[in-house]
Amino acid sequence: MAKIPLNSESPAIISSVNKNTAVNKAEKQHILAKTPAIRKYKQPTPKIITKNTLINIINHIHFTDGTISVELKHIQYDRKVLLSAKPQPYKDDHLECIWVLRDGIAEKLENYKIKKFIISSGQQFLQFKPQIITLNSKKIIIELPDFCQTTSVRKTHRYPVKDTNVYFFQNSALFYGKLIEFNALTFKVEVMTRPPQTFQWIDSTAPVNLIFYQNDETLYTGDCRIIKQGSGRIIRNYVLAPLHRRIKRFKPKEFRCTREKIVPSPVIYFIHPLTRQPVNRTIIDLSGCGFSVLEDEKETIFLPGLIIQDLKIIFADNASFSCIAQVVYSNPDGKKKHINYLKCGLAILDMKPQEHALLVNLINQLSDPDTYMTNQVNPDALWNFFFTTGFIYPQKYNFLQENKDEFKRTLKKLYSQASGIARYFIFQERDQIQAHISMIRFYEKSWLIHHHAAIQSPYNRGGLTVLNQLGRFVNDSYQLYSLNMDWLFCYFRPDNKFPNQVFGGVARNINDLKGCSIDKFAYTYAYIDKRMPAELPATFQIKKTSEEDFMDLHSFYESISGGLMLEGLSLTSGQFEINELAKEYEELGFTRKRLFFSLKQKNRLHMIFMINLSDLGLNFSELTNSITVFAINITDVTNQIIKTVFKIILAKLKQEKMPVLFFPEKKAQQLGLDYKKEYNLWVLDPKYSDHYFRYLKRLIRFIKY
């Protein structure tokens, strides 16, 4: 949205209290009846305020650079005007106030008579008729009375606001203004017109849309009803109330994030974006995606829709987590000790990945003390677990043992430091690991699930427990920007019963290829075969993959599958680079690169080769350090040509041997490639997490792991 700045020199408001332009009584009752969270209250008895108390209130207004209001009445006509004035420190038994005047008013003061001073102080208005000592176009000096009284008391305190601008929309008309006073139930805005606009364009009975912003940062947007309005011709005050006490920040979920009550209760601390005042509140319950607090209705500041950029969650041991949060609801929560409470819910919009992992781990521990996420793990105990469970079977170990020291170093480094690229989940009883699963961010917006293993026993539900734990983490996390979790993917063998039942079952249960899909790959090895030619036939070339090549891959994949493979592997338009991810790997001491080559014959695309390079041991099957082949058109391509391509690529990479994933699997057969394994690539859109949990819930009831 284009920013049209407000005039920072716009004068203070001068609002008339002409009754002829006020919203009529029937209109007002209609608006109040339809506005949530605004109740009808019995008007309280006026209170008497002493002079000393009044002086303290005025001095505080000066300290906060605030203003007071002065009501004037025209000497000849029945017209009243409300002017603003800045009070000076009270001294010598006098109060001096500097006028905040619009052009043309100073010369006309002689036509008005001072009626009373009105001071807004918290929930109450104070008024008194002063004894005037000096009055001119610059200032007024008065003598304060010994007593004054409250004229009315607001049920909810409205706080003064500085430096917050407003967009005011109604029926395609855009007005500009500033926020003057605020609470979560009503707020006052000052709106100005610009030719040819007039305030006749604004229908006081229809909703308006407001946007609060500071500089380029949007703080709030919402539909509101007009409760009260002034009568200025160019500048006018409006008092508004939000139409809704709840917003839908995210799509509603059947399986919501688990909220826990923590003892002793953590607190939140932040500087309110509108009032610029510090706020402390006690948290009632907390999850990895949000929390709730109780609020005194008289002092409520949690406006549904309001975004808080820097909010800290602080625990009793002074551990703290910073986040961006948004108020999503504010509901009445009963009355205790004559105080009406509101329960206010806030959603976590973003948080540093490492801090979020610690927060989710803490919450998970409360619900199940035997589950751990991203805790310190003894690497020797973990290796013992992998061998004991048969996760590292003899054929896999034959591959690992050639570089076992490198595998050990990678695993130790990965499991001993907090990072934004890896998460692992462990179910443990009496210091013995019973089940394990991990995930790693392998593409810019995609996380790879792997290393799922569990001790097999009729009574051990550890395998399903860590799957559930991983699912809960995803449910808590995928909406956070910093987690970069747009897609989840994993590889599993079709003949492996348990993952086929779990991941395959989820895909079948969702039954929507754009929610979850499975594609089959042939798994083989590329190696330098000295019997193969060093160069390709003259009509074939290996070229850098172009944008048009990726478009051809997209069209080919949609024609034979239509699933999520390209999204999961970051092969859609604008997703090919992994520079930011590579930088994060490098900062943690890891390697992450991706290269593309295309096999072409006279500019006709046959295959795209995606080479993933990472540290040995990042994945035990080395699927993270491999060549992925997308065979789009194999006409004229022979077994010898494909092996020659492998030889050329390996020579360029200075590698002797690399695993190969070949898609589609049937074309590997047609080319006569020797492969003994198949892998399914499973990709899930996390927005379908309800289907995941629904299916997992059924498995926990009926399956024996």
C-alpha positions in Angstrom: 0.0 0.0 0.0 1.5 3.3 -1.0 2.3 5.7 1.9 0.8 9.2 1.7 2.4 11.0 4.7 0.4 13.1 7.0 1.3 16.7 7.6 3.3 16.6 10.7 2.5 20.3 11.3 -1.3 19.7 11.4 -2.7 21.9 14.2 -4.3 20.7 17.3 -8.0 19.9 17.1 -10.7 22.4 17.8 -13.9 20.6 18.0 -17.4 22.1 18.3 -19.9 20.5 20.5 -22.8 21.7 18.4 -25.6 19.3 19.2 -27.2 19.6 15.8 -24.4 17.5 14.1 -24.1 14.9 16.8 -25.2 11.3 16.2 -28.8 11.1 17.3 -29.9 9.0 20.3 -31.5 6.2 18.4 -28.4 5.9 16.1 -26.2 5.8 19.2 -28.2 3.0 20.8 -28.2 1.0 17.6 -24.4 1.3 17.3 -23.8 0.4 21.0 -26.1 -2.6 20.8 -24.1 -4.0 17.8 -20.6 -3.3 19.2 -19.1 -6.2 21.1 -17.6 -5.8 24.6 -19.2 -2.4 25.2 -21.7 -2.6 28.1 -24.2 -0.2 29.6 -23.2 1.0 33.0 -24.9 2.9 35.7 -23.5 6.5 35.8 -21.4 6.8 39.0 -21.8 9.5 41.6 -19.5 12.5 41.0 -16.4 12.7 43.2 -14.9 15.8 44.8 -11.2 16.4 44.0 -9.1 18.6 46.2 -6.8 21.4 44.9 -3.6 19.5 45.8 -4.8 16.5 43.9 -5.7 18.7 40.9 -2.3 20.3 41.0 -0.6 16.9 40.9 -2.7 15.8 38.0 -1.9 19.0 36.0 1.8 18.7 36.7 1.7 15.1 35.4 0.1 16.3 32.2 2.9 18.8 31.8 5.5 16.1 32.5 4.0 13.9 29.7 3.7 16.9 27.3 -0.1 16.5 27.3 -2.9 19.0 27.0 -6.0 20.1 28.7 -9.3 21.3 27.2 -10.9 24.7 27.6 -14.6 25.2 26.7 -15.6 28.6 25.4 -19.0 30.0 24.5 -19.7 32.7 21.9 -20.9 35.9 23.5 -23.6 36.5 20.9 -24.5 33.1 19.6 -25.2 29.8 21.3 -22.0 28.2 20.0 -19.4 26.4 22.0 -15.8 25.7 21.0 -13.3 23.3 22.7 -9.7 24.5 22.6 -6.5 22.7 23.6 -3.9 24.3 25.9 -0.5 23.1 27.3 -0.3 23.5 31.1 2.9 24.8 32.6 4.2 23.7 36.1 1.9 25.1 38.8 3.7 27.8 40.9 3.0 31.0 42.8 -0.6 29.8 43.2 -1.2 30.3 39.5 -1.6 28.0 36.5 -0.3 29.2 33.2 -1.5 27.5 30.0 -0.2 28.1 26.5 -2.8 28.0 23.7 -2.6 25.5 21.0 -4.6 27.5 18.4 -5.5 27.2 14.7 -4.9 30.2 12.5 -7.6 32.8 12.7 -8.8 31.8 16.2 -6.4 33.9 18.3 -7.9 37.2 16.9 -11.4 36.0 17.8 -10.9 35.1 21.4 -12.5 38.3 22.5 -15.8 37.0 21.0 -15.8 34.1 23.4 -16.3 33.7 27.1 -14.4 31.0 29.1 -16.9 28.5 30.5 -14.9 25.8 32.1 -11.7 23.7 32.1 -11.9 20.0 31.3 -9.1 17.6 32.2 -9.0 13.9 31.2 -7.4 11.9 33.9 -7.4 8.2 33.6 -11.0 7.0 33.7 -12.4 10.3 34.9 -13.0 13.8 33.6 -12.4 16.7 35.9 -14.1 20.1 35.3 -14.0 23.4 37.0 -14.8 27.1 36.3 -11.6 29.1 36.7 -10.9 32.6 38.0 -9.1 34.3 35.1 -6.1 36.4 35.8 -4.7 36.9 32.3 -6.1 36.1 28.9 -4.6 36.9 25.5 -3.9 35.2 22.2 -0.9 33.4 23.5 -1.8 32.2 27.0 -4.3 32.1 29.8 -3.4 32.4 33.5 -5.9 31.2 36.0 -6.3 30.6 39.7 -7.3 27.1 40.6 -10.4 26.5 42.8 -10.1 24.7 46.2 -12.2 21.9 44.9 -13.5 20.4 41.6 -15.5 17.4 40.7 -15.7 14.5 38.2 -18.3 15.1 35.5 -18.3 11.5 34.2 -16.3 8.4 34.6 -15.2 6.1 31.7 -15.7 2.5 32.4 -12.4 1.9 30.6 -9.4 4.2 30.8 -8.3 5.6 27.5 -4.5 6.2 27.1 -3.0 9.1 25.3 -1.1 8.2 22.1 1.8 9.8 20.2 3.2 9.4 16.8 0.6 7.0 15.4 -1.1 7.8 12.1 -4.4 6.5 10.8 -5.8 5.5 7.5 -9.6 5.9 7.7 -11.6 4.0 4.9 -15.3 4.0 4.1 -16.9 3.1 0.8 -13.7 3.6 -1.2 -13.0 7.0 0.4 -9.6 7.3 2.1 -9.1 9.9 4.9 -5.9 10.5 6.9 -5.6 11.2 10.6 -3.9 10.5 13.8 -4.7 8.3 16.8 -5.3 10.5 19.9 -6.5 8.2 22.6 -6.7 4.4 22.9 -8.0 1.5 24.8 -9.0 -2.0 23.6 -12.7 -1.1 23.5 -12.8 2.4 22.1 -10.4 4.9 20.6 -10.4 8.5 19.5 -9.0 9.5 16.2 -8.5 12.9 14.6 -9.4 12.9 10.9 -8.8 15.5 8.3 -10.3 16.2 4.8 -8.5 17.1 1.6 -10.3 18.7 -1.3 -12.7 17.6 -2.7 -13.4 15.5 0.4 -16.0 16.6 3.0 -17.2 14.8 6.1 -20.5 14.4 4.4 -18.8 11.4 2.7 -18.7 9.6 6.0 -21.9 7.7 7.0 -21.9 7.6 10.8 -24.2 4.5 10.7 -21.9 2.4 8.5 -18.7 0.6 9.5 -15.3 2.1 8.7 -12.0 0.4 8.3 -9.0 1.7 10.3 -5.3 1.2 9.9 -2.9 2.3 12.6 0.7 2.8 11.4 4.0 4.2 12.5 6.5 5.0 9.8 6.3 2.0 7.4 5.0 -0.4 10.1 1.4 -1.4 10.3 0.2 -1.9 13.9 -3.5 -2.6 13.5 -6.2 -2.9 10.9 -9.9 -3.6 11.6 -13.5 -2.7 11.0 -15.0 -0.3 13.5 -18.3 1.5 14.3 -18.6 5.2 14.9 -19.7 5.9 18.5 -19.4 9.7 18.6 -18.2 12.5 16.2 -17.3 16.1 16.4 -18.4 18.8 14.0 -15.2 20.3 12.5 -15.3 21.2 8.8 -11.7 20.3 8.0 -10.6 18.4 11.1 -12.9 16.3 13.1 -12.7 13.9 16.1 -14.3 10.4 15.9 -14.7 8.0 18.8 -14.9 4.4 17.4 -15.2 0.9 18.7 -13.9 -2.3 17.0 -16.7 -4.5 15.5 -14.9 -7.7 16.5 -13.3 -9.0 19.7 -11.7 -11.9 17.8 -9.7 -12.1 14.6 -8.7 -15.2 12.5 -4.9 -14.9 12.2 -4.5 -18.5 11.0 -6.9 -21.1 9.5 -8.8 -22.8 12.4 -7.4 -26.3 13.2 -9.0 -29.4 14.6 -5.8 -30.3 16.5 -4.8 -27.2 18.2 -1.4 -26.5 19.8 -1.4 -27.9 23.3 -1.4 -25.2 26.0 0.1 -25.8 29.4 -0.3 -24.0 32.7 3.2 -23.4 34.1 4.0 -23.0 37.8 5.3 -20.5 38.7 3.7 -18.6 35.9 5.9 -16.8 33.3 5.2 -13.2 32.5 5.2 -11.1 29.4 7.0 -7.7 29.0 6.9 -5.3 26.2 6.6 -1.6 25.3 3.1 -1.0 24.1 3.3 0.1 20.4 0.6 2.8 20.8 1.0 4.2 24.3 4.8 3.6 24.4 4.5 2.5 28.1 5.9 -0.7 29.5 3.5 -3.6 30.1 3.8 -6.6 32.4 1.2 -9.4 32.5 1.1 -12.9 33.9 0.6 -15.7 31.4 -2.3 -18.1 32.1 -1.4 -20.8 29.7 1.3 -21.2 27.0 2.0 -23.2 23.9 4.6 -23.0 21.1 2.3 -20.9 19.0 0.6 -18.6 21.5 -0.5 -17.7 25.1 -3.2 -16.0 27.0 -3.3 -13.4 29.8 -6.0 -11.9 32.1 -6.8 -8.2 31.8 -8.7 -5.8 34.0 -11.5 -4.5 31.7 -11.0 -1.0 33.2 -7.4 -0.9 31.9 -7.5 -3.2 28.9 -4.8 -2.5 26.3 -5.0 -5.7 24.2 -6.8 -4.7 21.1 -7.6 -7.7 18.8 -5.5 -7.3 15.7 -2.8 -5.3 17.4 0.8 -6.4 16.4 3.5 -6.2 19.1 7.0 -6.3 17.5 9.2 -7.1 20.5 7.5 -9.1 23.3 9.5 -11.1 25.9 8.2 -14.2 27.6 10.1 -14.4 30.9 10.2 -17.4 33.2 10.9 -17.5 37.0 14.6 -18.4 36.4 14.9 -15.3 34.2 15.1 -17.3 31.0 13.4 -15.2 28.4 12.2 -15.6 24.8 11.6 -12.7 22.4 8.9 -12.9 19.7 6.6 -10.9 17.5 3.0 -11.4 18.7 -0.5 -10.4 17.7 -3.6 -10.1 19.8 -6.2 -12.5 18.4 -9.1 -12.3 20.9 -10.3 -10.5 24.0 -13.3 -12.2 25.7 -15.1 -11.5 29.0 -13.9 -14.0 31.7 -16.0 -13.3 34.7 -15.9 -11.1 37.7 -13.6 -11.5 40.7 -13.4 -9.1 43.7 -15.5 -6.5 41.9 -13.2 -6.6 38.8 -14.5 -7.5 35.4 -11.8 -9.6 33.7 -11.0 -10.2 30.0 -9.1 -13.2 28.8 -6.8 -12.1 26.0 -5.2 -14.5 23.6 -2.0 -13.7 21.6 -0.5 -15.6 18.7 3.2 -15.9 18.2 3.9 -14.6 14.7 7.7 -15.1 14.7 10.5 -16.1 17.0 14.2 -17.1 16.6 14.3 -20.8 15.7 16.7 -21.7 18.6 14.6 -19.9 21.2 11.4 -21.5 19.8 12.9 -25.0 20.0 13.7 -24.5 23.7 10.2 -23.1 24.4 8.5 -26.1 22.6 10.8 -28.5 24.4 9.9 -27.0 27.8 6.2 -27.3 27.0 6.5 -30.9 25.7 8.3 -31.9 28.9 5.3 -30.8 31.0 2.9 -33.1 29.0 5.4 -36.0 28.8 8.6 -36.0 30.9 10.0 -38.9 28.8 10.1 -36.9 25.5 12.9 -34.6 24.6 13.5 -32.2 21.7 16.9 -30.9 20.7 18.4 -31.7 24.1 22.1 -32.6 24.6 22.5 -36.3 23.6 25.4 -38.6 24.2 26.6 -39.5 20.7 27.9 -42.9 21.8 24.4 -43.7 23.3 22.8 -42.6 20.0 25.1 -44.8 17.9 24.4 -47.7 20.1 20.7 -47.1 19.7 21.0 -47.0 15.9 22.8 -50.4 15.8 20.6 -52.0 18.5 17.4 -51.1 16.6 18.8 -52.4 13.3 18.4 -48.9 11.8 22.0 -49.3 10.7 21.8 -52.7 9.0 24.8 -54.6 7.6 24.5 -53.3 4.0 24.1 -49.7 5.2 27.1 -50.2 7.6 29.2 -51.4 4.7 28.6 -48.0 3.1 29.1 -46.1 6.3 32.3 -47.8 7.5 34.4 -46.4 4.6 34.0 -42.9 6.1 33.0 -43.7 9.7 35.1 -41.0 11.3 33.5 -38.4 9.1 30.0 -39.7 10.0 30.9 -39.5 13.7 32.2 -36.0 13.5 29.0 -34.8 11.6 26.6 -36.5 14.1 28.5 -35.1 17.1 28.5 -31.6 15.7 24.9 -31.7 14.7 23.6 -33.0 18.1 25.8 -30.8 20.3 24.8 -27.3 19.2 21.6 -25.4 19.0 20.8 -24.3 15.4 18.0 -23.2 13.1 18.6 -26.1 10.7 18.1 -29.3 12.8 15.6 -30.7 15.2 15.5 -34.1 16.8 13.0 -35.9 19.0 13.8 -38.6 21.5 11.6 -40.8 23.7 13.7 -42.1 26.6 13.1 -44.2 29.7 15.6 -44.5 32.5 18.3 -43.0 30.4 17.8 -45.5 27.6 16.7 -44.2 24.2 13.6 -46.0 23.1 12.8 -44.0 19.9 14.3 -41.3 17.8 13.4 -39.1 14.8 15.0 -36.0 13.4 14.5 -33.4 10.8 16.8 -31.0 9.0 16.1 -27.9 6.9 17.6 -29.1 3.6 16.1 -26.6 1.2 15.2 -22.9 1.7 11.5 -23.7 2.7 11.6 -27.5 3.1 12.5 -29.8 6.0 13.7 -33.4 5.6 12.3 -35.9 8.1 14.7 -38.9 8.6 16.5 -41.2 11.0 13.3 -42.6 12.4 14.1 -45.7 14.6 12.6 -47.4 17.7 13.3 -50.4 19.9 10.8 -53.0 18.8 8.5 -54.3 21.5 4.8 -55.0 21.8 4.6 -52.5 24.7 6.8 -49.8 23.2 4.9 -47.0 21.5 8.1 -44.9 21.3 8.1 -44.8 17.5 4.6 -43.3 17.3 5.4 -41.1 20.3 8.2 -39.3 18.5 6.1 -39.1 15.4 3.4 -37.4 17.4 6.1 -35.2 19.0 7.4 -34.2 15.6 3.9 -33.4 14.5 3.2 -31.3 17.5 6.4 -29.3 16.8 5.3 -28.8 13.2 1.8 -27.7 14.3 3.4 -25.2 16.7 6.0 -23.9 14.2 5.2 -24.0 10.5 3.4 -20.6 10.6 6.6 -18.9 12.0 8.4 -17.0 9.3 11.9 -17.7 10.7 11.3 -21.5 10.7 11.0 -21.6 6.8 8.7 -24.6 7.1 6.5 -24.4 4.0 7.0 -28.1 3.2 7.9 -31.4 4.9 9.4 -34.3 3.0 11.0 -37.7 3.6 12.2 -40.7 1.7 11.2 -44.2 2.6 11.5 -47.7 1.1 8.1 -48.9 -0.3 8.8 -52.3 1.2 9.4 -50.9 4.6 6.1 -51.7 6.4 6.0 -49.1 9.1 6.8 -45.9 7.2 4.6 -47.1 4.3 1.8 -47.5 6.8 2.4 -44.1 8.5 3.5 -41.8 5.7 1.7 -43.7 3.0 -1.4 -43.8 5.1 -1.3 -40.1 5.7 -1.1 -39.5 1.9 -4.0 -41.9 1.3 -6.0 -40.3 4.1 -5.6 -36.8 2.8 -6.3 -38.0 -0.8 -5.3 -34.6 -2.3 -2.0 -34.4 -4.3 -1.7 -30.8 -3.4 -1.9 -31.6 0.3 0.3 -34.7 0.3 1.9 -36.7 -2.5 4.2 -39.7 -3.1 6.6 -40.1 -6.0 8.7 -43.2 -6.7 12.5 -43.0 -7.4 15.0 -45.7 -8.5 18.1 -45.7 -6.2 21.5 -46.6 -7.7 25.0 -45.3 -7.7 27.1 -43.2 -10.1 30.7 -44.1 -10.4 33.6 -43.4 -12.7 33.4 -46.3 -15.2 36.7 -46.3 -17.1 35.1 -48.3 -19.8 32.8 -45.4 -20.7 33.9 -42.6 -23.1 35.3 -39.4 -21.6 33.0 -37.3 -23.9 29.4 -37.4 -25.1 28.4 -38.0 -28.7 28.7 -34.8 -30.8 24.9 -34.0 -30.8 24.7 -34.2 -27.0 25.8 -31.4 -24.6 25.8 -30.8 -20.8 24.7 -27.3 -20.2 23.8 -25.1 -17.2 20.1 -25.6 -16.5 18.0 -22.6 -17.7 14.7 -21.2 -16.5 13.0 -22.6 -19.5 14.4 -26.1 -18.6 12.7 -25.8 -15.2 9.5 -24.8 -16.9 9.7 -28.0 -19.1 10.3 -30.0 -15.9 7.2 -28.5 -14.3 5.1 -29.3 -17.3 6.5 -32.8 -17.5 5.9 -33.5 -13.8 2.3 -32.1 -13.8 1.5 -34.4 -16.7 2.7 -37.6 -15.0 2.1 -36.9 -11.3 0.6 -33.5 -10.3 1.9 -33.8 -6.7 4.2 -31.7 -4.5 7.6 -33.0 -5.5 8.8 -29.8 -7.1 7.6 -27.7 -4.2 9.2 -30.0 -1.7 12.6 -30.0 -3.5 12.4 -26.2 -4.1 12.2 -26.6 -7.9 9.5 -24.1 -8.6 10.0 -20.6 -10.1 12.1 -18.4 -7.9 13.1 -21.2 -5.5 16.2 -22.7 -7.1 18.8 -20.7 -5.1 19.8 -21.8 -1.6 22.3 -19.1 -0.9 20.8 -18.0 2.5 20.6 -21.6 3.6 24.1 -22.3 2.5 25.3 -19.3 4.5 23.6 -20.6 7.6 25.1 -24.1 7.2 28.6 -22.5 6.8 28.1 -20.5 10.0 27.5 -23.8 11.8 30.5 -25.5 10.3 28.6 -27.5 7.7 28.6 -27.6 3.9 25.5 -27.1 1.7 25.6 -26.6 -2.0 23.3 -27.4 -5.0 24.2 -27.5 -8.6 22.1 -28.1 -11.8 23.1 -29.5 -15.2 20.9 -30.3 -18.2 21.5 -33.0 -20.8 20.5 -31.7 -24.2 20.5 -32.9 -27.8 20.6 -30.0 -30.2 18.9 -27.8 -27.6 16.2 -30.4 -26.9 16.0 -31.1 -23.2 16.4 -34.8 -22.1 17.3 -34.7 -18.4 18.0 -32.3 -15.5 20.6 -33.4 -13.0 20.4 -31.9 -9.5 23.5 -32.4 -7.4 23.2 -31.9 -3.6 26.4 -31.6 -1.7 26.6 -31.7 2.1 28.6 -33.3 4.9 28.9 -37.1 5.1 26.7 -38.3 7.8 24.0 -35.6 7.5 21.8 -38.5 6.3 22.9 -42.1 6.7 21.6 -43.2 3.3 23.5 -40.2 1.8 20.3 -38.9 0.2 21.6 -35.4 1.2 24.8 -35.9 -0.7 23.6 -37.3 -4.0 22.6 -36.8 -7.6 18.9 -36.6 -8.5 18.0 -37.2 -12.1 14.8 -36.0 -13.7 14.3 -37.9 -17.0 12.0 -35.8 -19.1 12.6 -37.3 -22.5 14.9 -40.3 -23.0 14.5 -40.6 -26.8 18.0 -41.3 -28.2 19.5 -41.5 -24.7 21.3 -44.8 -24.0 22.7 -46.5 -21.0 26.2 -45.6 -22.2 25.3 -41.9 -22.5 23.8 -41.7 -19.0 26.9 -43.4 -17.5 29.2 -41.0 -19.4 27.2 -38.1 -18.0 27.8 -39.5 -14.5 31.5 -39.9 -15.2 31.7 -36.3 -16.4 29.8 -34.9 -13.4 31.8 -37.0 -10.9 35.1 -35.8 -12.4 33.9 -32.2 -12.1 33.0 -32.7 -8.5 36.2 -34.7 -7.8 34.1 -37.6 -6.5 34.6 -41.3 -7.0 31.1 -42.4 -6.2 27.7 -40.9 -5.4 24.2 -42.2 -4.7 21.6 -41.5 -7.5 17.9 -40.9 -7.2 16.3 -41.4 -10.7 12.8 -40.1 -11.5 10.6 -41.5 -12.9 11.6 -45.0 -11.8 10.2 -46.7 -14.9 12.6 -44.7 -17.1 15.5 -46.1 -15.1 14.3 -49.5 -16.1 14.0 -48.5 -19.8 17.6 -47.2 -19.7 18.8 -50.5 -18.3 20.2 -48.9 -15.1 21.2 -51.4 -12.4 19.3 -50.6 -9.3 18.2 -52.8 -6.4 16.3 -50.2 -4.3 13.4 -47.9 -4.7 12.6 -44.9 -2.6 9.3 -43.0 -2.2 9.5 -39.3 -1.9 6.7 -38.1 0.5 5.9 -34.4 0.6 3.4 -32.8 2.9 1.9 -29.3 3.1 1.9 -28.5 6.9 -1.5 -26.8 6.5 -2.8 -30.4 6.3 -1.6 -31.2 9.8 -5.1 -32.0 11.0 -5.1 -35.0 8.6 -1.7 -36.1 9.9 -2.9 -36.1 13.6 -6.2 -37.6 12.8 -4.5 -40.6 11.1 -1.8 -40.9 13.7 -4.5 -41.0 16.4 -6.1 -44.0 14.7 -2.7 -45.7 14.5 -1.9 -45.2 18.1 -5.1 -47.0 18.9 -4.7 -50.0 16.6 -1.1 -50.5 15.5 1.5 -52.6 17.3 4.9 -51.1 16.6 
